[in-house]
Amino acid sequence: MVDYVRLKLKAGKGGDGAASFQRLPKRPMGPPDGGDGGDGGSVYLVVAKDLTTLLPFRYKKDFQAQDGTRGGKNQKKGKHGGDLLLKIPPGTKVTDQKGNQIFDLTKDGEKVMVVKGGKGGRGNMHIKRSDFGPKMSKEDWRWFEKGEDGQEIAITLELKLLADVGLIGLPNAGKSTLLSVLTAAHPKIGPYPFTTTEPNLGVMKHKGIEIVVADIPGLIEGASRGKGLGDQFLRHVERTQVLVHLVSADSDDPIADIKTVDNELKEYSKNLTAAKQDLLDKPQIYILSKIDVVDLEEFKNKIGQIKKKRVKILPISSVSGDGLEELKDAIITQTS
């Protein structure tokens, strides 16, 4: 998944005005009739709901709108340069080179101008004798304005998925399998860590309500500082309403697993001071997953360890279906 790109955008240059003269009988140089140059095209970002990634910008990084054309004789105006419309997915944050937010685009069809095209120059048809005085030279009459340069900017596009629920946990905690049984999504599933290398989205339908669920790639200690798959995917939990925190029943130390993931959320939140956002403030539903792979005594032991820390946990099995209805009810309650 491509969810972070840097681009250079340039608007079109305005066309120059023209310096020309009417041809009249017995007059080698009639009144000035040079037309204005056309305006340069601008660059816009347009939100398109059918896009879920910034993949179109993976290889092409520089974009420029069309230049305006020069004015012509007989007060003919130059043609305006065509605007450039760049489609982006909902949930795209736009920042400048200093990291300052310019736009945060979330609504389908939302359209914003990023750089404005240069204005076309005026032709000499605008000359009046009062502008130059009664004795104007031929060179004065040949005056025209050059078109303005278009604006330029370097920006960063950062996609943050628009999901109601984010599935989080250590690698191989069962997030992808859970997503596949809660929704119609088909994420890659394997019996090894880091099966999920990019976020996956699915829609859960329960009791007449639709909930968008995102499976976030597994976090390890130090993820907020770039270890493992790093913090490149933590941005996708920023917009979620609820976090479903999976802890595997076959873990040697489920409490340590919970603390590891919560610590990474806390560390990552330190970079969100501008929004004064703490990811740990989001409601969390703790899940003891894969209860089908442990025996009854081990299951009771894990539940006991977690409850001693005053953490309410819901045991589930994505394979047998145990606890899934209770989980769906909990999700609906937390997001409504």
MOPE-V237877 format. One record per residue. N is the residue number from 1. RES is the residue in one small letter. SS is DSSP state (hx for helix, st for strand, lp for the rest). OMEGA is omega in whole degrees, -180 to 180 (NA if undefined). NEAR is the number of other ideal C-beta (glycine too) atoms within 12 Angstrom. Layout:
<<N/RES/SS/OMEGA/NEAR> <N/RES/SS/OMEGA/NEAR>>
//
This chain:
<<1/m/lp/177/29> <2/v/lp/-177/25> <3/d/lp/-180/33> <4/y/st/-180/28> <5/v/st/174/32> <6/r/st/-177/23> <7/l/st/170/35> <8/k/st/-178/24> <9/l/st/179/40> <10/k/st/176/31> <11/a/lp/-178/37> <12/g/lp/177/39> <13/k/lp/175/36> <14/g/lp/179/39> <15/g/lp/178/41> <16/d/lp/170/33> <17/g/lp/-178/39> <18/a/lp/173/37> <19/a/lp/179/32> <20/s/lp/-173/28> <21/f/st/176/25> <22/q/lp/176/19> <23/r/lp/-180/14> <24/l/st/179/11> <25/p/lp/177/7> <26/k/lp/177/7> <27/r/st/-178/10> <28/p/lp/-179/11> <29/m/lp/-180/21> <30/g/lp/-179/19> <31/p/lp/179/22> <32/p/st/-179/33> <33/d/lp/-180/29> <34/g/lp/-178/37> <35/g/lp/179/33> <36/d/lp/174/35> <37/g/lp/178/39> <38/g/lp/178/36> <39/d/lp/175/33> <40/g/lp/179/39> <41/g/lp/178/35> <42/s/lp/179/38> <43/v/st/-179/36> <44/y/st/168/29> <45/l/st/-178/37> <46/v/st/-179/27> <47/v/st/179/31> <48/a/lp/-174/24> <49/k/lp/180/19> <50/d/lp/177/14> <51/l/lp/178/28> <52/t/lp/-177/32> <53/t/lp/176/28> <54/l/lp/-178/36> <55/l/hx/-180/20> <56/p/hx/-178/23> <57/f/hx/-176/30> <58/r/lp/-175/16> <59/y/lp/180/11> <60/k/lp/-174/17> <61/k/lp/-177/21> <62/d/st/-178/20> <63/f/st/-180/33> <64/q/st/174/31> <65/a/lp/-177/34> <66/q/lp/174/28> <67/d/lp/171/32> <68/g/lp/-180/38> <69/t/lp/-177/30> <70/r/lp/174/32> <71/g/lp/-177/38> <72/g/lp/179/27> <73/k/lp/177/24> <74/n/lp/178/19> <75/q/lp/-179/23> <76/k/lp/-179/22> <77/k/lp/177/28> <78/g/lp/-178/37> <79/k/lp/176/24> <80/h/lp/175/29> <81/g/lp/-179/34> <82/g/lp/175/22> <83/d/lp/178/29> <84/l/st/-180/30> <85/l/st/180/22> <86/l/st/-179/36> <87/k/st/179/28> <88/i/st/179/43> <89/p/lp/175/36> <90/p/lp/180/31> <91/g/lp/-178/37> <92/t/st/177/46> <93/k/st/-178/37> <94/v/st/180/39> <95/t/st/177/25> <96/d/lp/-176/22> <97/q/lp/-180/15> <98/k/lp/180/11> <99/g/lp/178/16> <100/n/lp/-179/15> <101/q/st/176/20> <102/i/st/179/25> <103/f/st/170/28> <104/d/st/-167/27> <105/l/st/-174/34> <106/t/lp/-173/23> <107/k/lp/179/19> <108/d/lp/179/19> <109/g/lp/179/18> <110/e/lp/-175/23> <111/k/st/-180/21> <112/v/st/175/26> <113/m/st/180/26> <114/v/st/175/38> <115/v/st/-176/35> <116/k/lp/179/29> <117/g/lp/179/38> <118/g/lp/179/35> <119/k/lp/178/30> <120/g/lp/179/39> <121/g/lp/179/35> <122/r/lp/175/32> <123/g/lp/-175/37> <124/n/hx/174/38> <125/m/hx/-180/31> <126/h/hx/-177/25> <127/i/lp/172/28> <128/k/lp/-179/16> <129/r/hx/180/13> <130/s/hx/179/9> <131/d/hx/-173/15> <132/f/hx/-177/19> <133/g/lp/-174/11> <134/p/lp/-178/10> <135/k/lp/-179/9> <136/m/lp/177/20> <137/s/lp/177/12> <138/k/hx/180/15> <139/e/hx/177/13> <140/d/hx/-179/20> <141/w/hx/-179/29> <142/r/lp/178/20> <143/w/lp/170/27> <144/f/lp/178/33> <145/e/lp/173/28> <146/k/lp/178/24> <147/g/lp/179/34> <148/e/lp/174/27> <149/d/lp/175/24> <150/g/lp/178/35> <151/q/lp/176/27> <152/e/st/178/27> <153/i/st/170/30> <154/a/st/-177/24> <155/i/st/173/38> <156/t/st/173/30> <157/l/st/-179/42> <158/e/st/-178/35> <159/l/st/174/40> <160/k/lp/-173/37> <161/l/lp/177/39> <162/l/lp/-180/33> <163/a/lp/178/40> <164/d/lp/-174/33> <165/v/st/175/48> <166/g/st/176/48> <167/l/st/-178/55> <168/i/st/180/49> <169/g/st/177/45> <170/l/lp/177/39> <171/p/lp/176/33> <172/n/lp/177/29> <173/a/lp/178/42> <174/g/lp/-177/44> <175/k/hx/-177/48> <176/s/hx/178/40> <177/t/hx/179/39> <178/l/hx/178/46> <179/l/hx/-177/41> <180/s/hx/180/26> <181/v/hx/177/32> <182/l/hx/-175/42> <183/t/lp/178/32> <184/a/lp/-180/16> <185/a/lp/179/28> <186/h/lp/179/15> <187/p/lp/176/32> <188/k/lp/-178/20> <189/i/lp/179/22> <190/g/lp/-178/16> <191/p/lp/-179/16> <192/y/lp/-179/13> <193/p/lp/176/22> <194/f/lp/172/24> <195/t/lp/180/25> <196/t/lp/-180/39> <197/t/lp/175/23> <198/e/lp/-180/29> <199/p/lp/176/41> <200/n/st/-180/37> <201/l/st/174/35> <202/g/st/180/32> <203/v/st/177/21> <204/m/st/177/37> <205/k/st/-177/17> <206/h/st/178/25> <207/k/lp/176/15> <208/g/lp/-178/9> <209/i/st/177/19> <210/e/st/-179/22> <211/i/st/177/35> <212/v/st/-177/34> <213/v/st/179/46> <214/a/st/174/48> <215/d/st/-177/46> <216/i/lp/179/51> <217/p/lp/-174/40> <218/g/lp/180/38> <219/l/lp/174/48> <220/i/lp/179/28> <221/e/lp/-178/20> <222/g/lp/-179/18> <223/a/hx/-179/34> <224/s/hx/178/31> <225/r/hx/175/19> <226/g/lp/179/18> <227/k/lp/-177/19> <228/g/lp/174/26> <229/l/lp/172/28> <230/g/hx/-177/23> <231/d/hx/-177/32> <232/q/hx/180/27> <233/f/lp/179/40> <234/l/hx/179/43> <235/r/hx/-175/38> <236/h/hx/177/42> <237/v/hx/-176/45> <238/e/lp/-175/35> <239/r/lp/-177/33> <240/t/lp/176/40> <241/q/lp/-173/28> <242/v/st/174/34> <243/l/st/174/40> <244/v/st/-171/46> <245/h/st/-177/45> <246/l/st/174/48> <247/v/st/-177/44> <248/s/st/-180/40> <249/a/lp/179/37> <250/d/lp/177/25> <251/s/lp/177/32> <252/d/lp/-178/16> <253/d/lp/-176/18> <254/p/hx/179/40> <255/i/hx/178/25> <256/a/hx/178/19> <257/d/hx/180/39> <258/i/hx/-178/36> <259/k/hx/-179/23> <260/t/hx/-178/31> <261/v/hx/179/45> <262/d/hx/178/33> <263/n/hx/179/24> <264/e/hx/176/39> <265/l/hx/-180/36> <266/k/hx/-180/23> <267/e/hx/180/26> <268/y/hx/-179/33> <269/s/hx/180/26> <270/k/hx/178/21> <271/n/hx/-176/22> <272/l/hx/-176/27> <273/t/hx/-179/10> <274/a/hx/179/15> <275/a/hx/-178/18> <276/k/lp/-175/10> <277/q/lp/175/23> <278/d/lp/-177/19> <279/l/hx/179/38> <280/l/hx/175/24> <281/d/hx/179/20> <282/k/lp/175/28> <283/p/st/177/23> <284/q/st/172/33> <285/i/st/-179/38> <286/y/st/-176/35> <287/i/st/169/47> <288/l/st/-174/46> <289/s/st/176/46> <290/k/lp/180/33> <291/i/hx/179/34> <292/d/hx/-177/24> <293/v/hx/179/22> <294/v/lp/179/23> <295/d/lp/-173/13> <296/l/hx/-178/13> <297/e/hx/179/10> <298/e/hx/178/23> <299/f/hx/-180/28> <300/k/hx/180/17> <301/n/hx/-180/21> <302/k/hx/179/35> <303/i/hx/180/27> <304/g/hx/179/17> <305/q/hx/-176/25> <306/i/hx/-178/30> <307/k/hx/177/19> <308/k/hx/178/13> <309/k/lp/178/21> <310/r/lp/174/11> <311/v/lp/178/25> <312/k/lp/-175/19> <313/i/st/-179/35> <314/l/st/179/33> <315/p/st/179/34> <316/i/lp/168/39> <317/s/lp/178/28> <318/s/lp/-180/35> <319/v/lp/-178/20> <320/s/lp/-178/16> <321/g/lp/180/18> <322/d/lp/175/22> <323/g/lp/-175/30> <324/l/hx/179/29> <325/e/hx/177/18> <326/e/hx/179/21> <327/l/hx/179/37> <328/k/hx/179/31> <329/d/hx/-179/20> <330/a/hx/180/29> <331/i/hx/179/40> <332/i/hx/-180/26> <333/t/hx/-176/19> <334/q/hx/-176/24> <335/t/hx/-177/28> <336/s/lp/NA/17>>
//
